[in-house]
Amino acid sequence: MHPNYNNRLKTLGSQAIRLVTTLYEENKPVFHLEDVRRILDLQELPASNFVRQLVNRGVATRLKPGLFILVPLELGREREYMGSPLIVARELAGGKNYYLSHGTAMEIHGMVTQPQLVVHVTTMEKRRPLHIMGTDFQFITCKKEHFFGTSEHWVTKQEKVIVSDMEKTIIDGLRQPEYCGGITETSKGIWMRRQNLDADRLIEYAIKMDIGAVIRRLGYILELYGIGSPEKLENLRDHLTDTYVKLDPLLPPEGKFIRKWRLHLNVSPEELLSVVRT
């Protein structure tokens, strides 16, 4: 560890050096109060008081009750330091049974043209949204059977997070376009990454999700963009019922109905095709 950092810690004593050194060795710049208790063998109140001293000295920043981040040396005594929002999102979700999803996953996979202002995290447990240092964290609850199609994404050389793979990102976006900027943005993401998408996997995921609106929207958009084989698209149609759903659930119920995919086209095909020409 950098000697200047040690000098900053020495004023807090050997415990601070031990804690910070151990956290870096364990690759835990984002840490919980429990980590402090474990490393220093302290009860809850002394551990809380100790971390408060670290925060007051600018060695760590408090992200939320019980969750902190070490401030890198080069930032000096920075009080408002969050590090990577993706890593913070992982820790807010408890480090397991989560994945970065929707608009956040689209950004990771290069499926958006605008930076995303909210970090979207899918979890099995219901969690309240949080606002930390200018960043909004939105938690989307997901059933266990819909928890599939994830991959690892390295944020730094040491830190990785779990993110929905490209195909599952699209399926989630078609199910809940409100977390992706609407059906047009989701469709644009499909078109932008069409060369890298596995159309068969997309169709397989849609059938596995077994949500009628997702099957309808996916089939229509793939056909419109000429993605996937006619046989596989027909496989999607085999799962349709007679009910019609809106193409974009966020928009008013206007526009024509298309029987083939049992959809109410409240976004025109011209609008969806306009992304092809940009």
VOMI-283752 format. One record per residue (C-alpha): x, y, z. Coordinates in pm, whole numbers. Layout:
PT     c1     c2     c3
PT      X      Y      Z
...
This chain:
PT     c1     c2     c3
PT      0      0      0
PT    112    354    -77
PT    312    505    217
PT    109    830    206
PT   -205    626    260
PT    -45    465    564
PT     39    810    699
PT   -327    908    670
PT   -428    591    853
PT   -165    612   1127
PT   -354    897   1290
PT   -637    646   1338
PT   -406    374   1470
PT   -308     20   1378
PT   -670   -100   1357
PT   -737    133   1064
PT   -429      5    879
PT   -536   -354    946
PT   -890   -292    826
PT   -799   -105    507
PT   -515   -346    418
PT   -742   -648    469
PT  -1026   -494    265
PT   -788   -432    -26
PT   -642   -783      6
PT   -995   -925     -1
PT  -1076   -702   -299
PT  -1357   -532   -108
PT  -1331   -154   -159
PT  -1710   -152   -111
PT  -1763   -303    233
PT  -2033   -363    492
PT  -2034   -293    865
PT  -2027   -673    906
PT  -1686   -679    734
PT  -1551   -430    990
PT  -1685   -639   1277
PT  -1536   -957   1129
PT  -1192   -815   1044
PT  -1143   -622   1370
PT  -1347   -857   1591
PT  -1566   -573   1720
PT  -1923   -554   1845
PT  -2171   -349   1640
PT  -2150    -19   1829
PT  -1768      4   1845
PT  -1753   -100   1478
PT  -2000    178   1386
PT  -1802    436   1580
PT  -1480    321   1417
PT  -1619    350   1064
PT  -1758    693   1148
PT  -1401    805   1226
PT  -1284    667    889
PT  -1561    861    714
PT  -1481   1183    907
PT  -1115   1153    801
PT  -1208   1099    436
PT  -1071    743    429
PT  -1415    600    347
PT  -1751    727    225
PT  -2087    612    358
PT  -2313    497     74
PT  -2611    399    289
PT  -2656    269    645
PT  -2413    -19    690
PT  -2251     16    344
PT  -1927    206    276
PT  -1655    250     14
PT  -1282    316     58
PT  -1172    643   -102
PT   -875    590   -337
PT   -557    766   -229
PT   -535    983   -540
PT   -865   1152   -450
PT   -735   1276   -117
PT   -997   1335    152
PT  -1295   1311    -79
PT  -1625   1292    109
PT  -1857   1229   -185
PT  -1698    929   -356
PT  -1906    640   -487
PT  -1675    456   -726
PT  -1848    247   -994
PT  -2230    257   -967
PT  -2235   -100  -1110
PT  -2027   -234   -820
PT  -2235    -36   -570
PT  -2550   -186   -729
PT  -2408   -536   -676
PT  -2346   -463   -307
PT  -2686   -297   -260
PT  -2838   -620   -392
PT  -2638   -822   -142
PT  -2393   -965   -398
PT  -2613  -1258   -503
PT  -2954  -1336   -655
PT  -2937  -1022   -868
PT  -2840   -912  -1216
PT  -2801   -573  -1383
PT  -3085   -548  -1630
PT  -3302   -343  -1866
PT  -3154     -1  -1957
PT  -2833    -68  -1759
PT  -2774   -401  -1933
PT  -2854   -238  -2269
PT  -2582     20  -2203
PT  -2331   -253  -2105
PT  -2411   -443  -2428
PT  -2385   -133  -2649
PT  -2757   -122  -2729
PT  -2823    244  -2650
PT  -2717    577  -2795
PT  -2790    782  -2480
PT  -2621    736  -2139
PT  -2852    575  -1883
PT  -2934    789  -1579
PT  -3073    506  -1363
PT  -2902    181  -1259
PT  -3152   -104  -1304
PT  -3107   -415  -1091
PT  -3328   -724  -1107
PT  -3355   -913   -777
PT  -3570  -1190   -631
PT  -3646   -981   -323
PT  -3847   -662   -323
PT  -3623   -362   -255
PT  -3696      9   -238
PT  -3534    245   -490
PT  -3233    435   -359
PT  -3072    767   -449
PT  -2700    779   -368
PT  -2479   1077   -458
PT  -2675   1174   -766
PT  -2734    818   -892
PT  -3073    645   -884
PT  -3085    270   -821
PT  -3409    101   -930
PT  -3479   -257   -817
PT  -3709   -477  -1026
PT  -3851   -789   -863
PT  -3833  -1109  -1063
PT  -3979  -1459  -1008
PT  -3727  -1738   -956
PT  -3834  -1912  -1280
PT  -3759  -1595  -1480
PT  -3411  -1570  -1329
PT  -3194  -1701  -1614
PT  -2981  -1579  -1905
PT  -2705  -1401  -1714
PT  -2335  -1348  -1777
PT  -2039  -1184  -1601
PT  -1920   -835  -1684
PT  -1580   -714  -1565
PT  -1609   -355  -1443
PT  -1239   -335  -1349
PT   -954   -587  -1361
PT  -1056   -709  -1016
PT  -1429   -641   -996
PT  -1710   -810  -1187
PT  -2088   -793  -1180
PT  -2366  -1015  -1309
PT  -2564   -881  -1604
PT  -2839  -1025  -1822
PT  -2694  -1155  -2149
PT  -2789   -971  -2466
PT  -3088  -1195  -2546
PT  -3231  -1188  -2191
PT  -3184   -809  -2185
PT  -3414   -786  -2488
PT  -3671  -1026  -2339
PT  -3680   -825  -2014
PT  -3708   -504  -2217
PT  -4003   -639  -2416
PT  -4172   -742  -2094
PT  -4110   -413  -1908
PT  -4019   -146  -2165
PT  -4077    123  -1900
PT  -3725     44  -1767
PT  -3568     81  -2113
PT  -3728    401  -2245
PT  -4021    233  -2423
PT  -4064    -27  -2695
PT  -3898    193  -2959
PT  -3573    207  -2759
PT  -3583   -170  -2700
PT  -3640   -225  -3073
PT  -3353     11  -3156
PT  -3128   -200  -2930
PT  -3230   -515  -3122
PT  -3147   -349  -3454
PT  -2814   -205  -3329
PT  -2686   -548  -3219
PT  -2864   -765  -3479
PT  -2531   -907  -3609
PT  -2438  -1036  -3262
PT  -2779  -1159  -3148
PT  -2864  -1527  -3130
PT  -3218  -1525  -3275
PT  -3278  -1888  -3177
PT  -3184  -1814  -2817
PT  -3412  -1507  -2817
PT  -3705  -1722  -2927
PT  -3615  -1996  -2679
PT  -3600  -1740  -2394
PT  -3938  -1591  -2493
PT  -4101  -1935  -2486
PT  -3931  -2015  -2155
PT  -4063  -1688  -2003
PT  -4409  -1793  -2121
PT  -4550  -1437  -2118
PT  -4789  -1374  -2407
PT  -4704  -1005  -2449
PT  -4331  -1085  -2479
PT  -4393  -1358  -2740
PT  -4616  -1124  -2945
PT  -4380   -826  -2933
PT  -4070  -1033  -3009
PT  -4228  -1215  -3303
PT  -4355   -894  -3459
PT  -4026   -701  -3419
PT  -3808   -988  -3543
PT  -4029  -1031  -3848
PT  -4033   -654  -3915
PT  -3650   -642  -3900
PT  -3600   -967  -4093
PT  -3424  -1141  -3803
PT  -3461  -1517  -3743
PT  -3589  -1799  -3961
PT  -3957  -1818  -4065
PT  -3977  -2166  -3905
PT  -3863  -2036  -3566
PT  -4100  -1738  -3588
PT  -4380  -1983  -3661
PT  -4279  -2163  -3342
PT  -4349  -1839  -3154
PT  -4691  -1810  -3320
PT  -4779  -2158  -3191
PT  -4777  -2009  -2841
PT  -5027  -1728  -2913
PT  -5373  -1707  -2761
PT  -5663  -1504  -2905
PT  -5605  -1203  -2678
PT  -5461   -881  -2822
PT  -5204   -673  -2631
PT  -5056   -329  -2693
PT  -4720   -321  -2866
PT  -4606    -53  -2619
PT  -4784    -82  -2281
PT  -4681    275  -2193
PT  -4867    443  -2481
PT  -5240    505  -2542
PT  -5448    233  -2714
PT  -5456    373  -3067
PT  -5350    246  -3409
PT  -5443    -68  -3601
PT  -5462   -430  -3494
PT  -5247   -701  -3653
PT  -5403  -1046  -3638
PT  -5088  -1245  -3717
PT  -4922  -1145  -3389
PT  -5239  -1048  -3193
PT  -5101   -699  -3138
PT  -5247   -352  -3110
PT  -4990   -146  -3302
PT  -4990    170  -3094
PT  -4638    232  -3233
PT  -4639    237  -3613
PT  -4411      5  -3813
PT  -4275    320  -3981
PT  -4151    446  -3643
PT  -3982    113  -3566
PT  -3829    102  -3914
PT  -3699    458  -3885
PT  -3414    330  -3663
PT  -3301    112  -3953
PT  -3244    422  -4163
PT  -3052    623  -3899
